[in-house]
Amino acid sequence: MKEKGGAAHFEMIISFIFFISFVLFLFLVIKPYGTTKLSDAVINGMHDTFKENTQTNLTNIFLRADSSVAGGCFYINLPQNILEYDPTSSIVTKVSGTKINSSINPGNSLNVNDNGSSNFFKIAISPIFSQDTLSSCEELTAYTFGGILEKQIISYPSLQTTETQYYSNYETLRSSLKLPSIYDFSIVAEEIGIFMERETPDVGDILARDYMEEVMYGNGTIINMGFTIKIW
């Protein structure tokens, strides 16, 4: 009986050791404490706030002028009741892509100077555009709007401002990106010359993610650009 009791105790000890080993294996391999998931959440959250901080408004409108105006300079009233963003500055092109002078007036009307040579126009409106100066334009009453598209898009001037802040006021920028103070970060878009980088540690984890985003320049040009964001 004593021998059977000793054997039972031995089996219990061995079983307990196997159980503890199995639990440790789960923690090491599966990592239920979620370190990786936390880092993914942080970098994805910073990407979202980075976009919010660098985006600008963009409104695209297609216009068909149903009649011409003598002198070629006309103005139309923009549809304020259906526009989400307030009209600011404009870029107007012919369907061929040729830019023509335009300006936004107080009261949300749009001046277009085309010399009476076209009936179809593409209108882009955004606060990052430069404003032309036009005056003495006649009202055009016979026109039709096509599709209207409004969206948020990353602006290149905002990227330049953010890059400057990265080196001049890093802590404030990190706070505005809602990145916890225990992390450092870098943002690079090499092809358009945006480098927000600092020395990374020789030890420790560095998490990097690549994102594709639309970027708009002040002249209305839009490109698809890759961004690499790192946190450590």
Secondary structure by P-SEA (a helix, b strand, c coil): caaaaaaaaaaaaaaaaaaaaaaaaaaaccccccaaaaaaaaaaaaaaaaaaacbbbbbbbbbbcccccccccccccccccccccccccccccccccbbbbccccccbbbbbbcccccccbbbbbcccbbbbbbcbbbbbccccccbbbbbbbbbaaaaaaaaaaaaccaaaaaaaacccccccbbbbbcccccccccccccccbbbbbbbbbbbbccccbbbbbbbbbbcc
